[in-house]
Amino acid sequence: MIIRRLVSLPAAVLVASVLIFLLPRLAGVDTVRAVLRTRVAEAEPDPVVAARVAAELGLDRPLPEQFLRWFGHVLTGDLGLSYATRAPVAPQLTSALGVSAVLTVLALALAAAIGIPAGVHAARRPGGLVDRIVTVTSVLGVAVPEFILAPVLVLLLAVAVPLLPALGWGSPAQAVLPALTLAAFPAALAAQLTRAETADVLSRPHVVLARAKGLTDGVVLWRHAARLALTAVTSLSGLFFAGLLSGAVVVEVVFAVPGLGRLLYDAVLGQDLPMVQAGLLAVVVVAVVAALAAEVLQLALDPVARAAVQR
């Protein structure tokens, strides 16, 4: 199965590359006009100048040739020049991707530290006080979007009680609010999933037998039930990572974090097509690799899944 996934990776990236390359045309964006808008202030560019720019960019060539030329540059690491800064895209993208990766890892760590123990303890006594609190909190975590949660956290923790800085990036304190905001959704999902899986595992025969042998609830819960339930959460960790990385636009814009989401937001507003295409392609590659890594991790943790693959 892993080999099939590895074989399918290049095909998935290629299909995504074609769609990303065609995106400006599908959206009706005039590439030449977008380039000239960053160079001159004229409302209507001179036709002679527009033709020269089109020739410089290779836009006067057939579409398949344009794609092969663009994709060939991408494979060599040449992502072109930004229309806005006229600087190479690759260094800017690498810097922003590093910031977003750090923020995403922090958010996932927070989500796991909060959601998994909450789900396990909620499953210990279904219908109890802890279970009801976790259920209500997780529903709110899923329902409340980042663009509402972010200002609320700023008002509470940066304005009303000035414990943390509201904007910027570079210090541990500045990472707390963005990470908390981004962690709310995966923490809620992790709590719900862990609670459901743990409750299911607690009713299985081998766990009931372990209790009958005199093992304490804590040992049964964490050694048997929680360990098996974590495999389901682990299998989604790659999807969580990719989703957080690509969905951090609101968080990075609100908290002025110089990550990939903020970079894509500014590039879309400025019609900086090379930056938009490079950013979207980076998101696709990260999503595909993260999904594969999560699948490998699940096989390593789940003997049942390994046995099914080996048949």
Salt bridges, closest charged atoms under 4 A:
ASP30 OD2 - ARG33 NE 3.86
GLU44 OE1 - ARG33 NH2 3.59
GLU65 OE2 - ARG61 NH1 3.88
ASP78 OD2 - HIS73 ND1 3.54
ASP131 OD2 - ARG195 NH2 2.95
ASP200 OD2 - ARG204 NH2 2.99
ASP217 OD1 - ARG211 NE 3.83
ASP266 OD2 - ARG262 NE 3.32
GLU295 OE1 - ARG5 NE 2.97
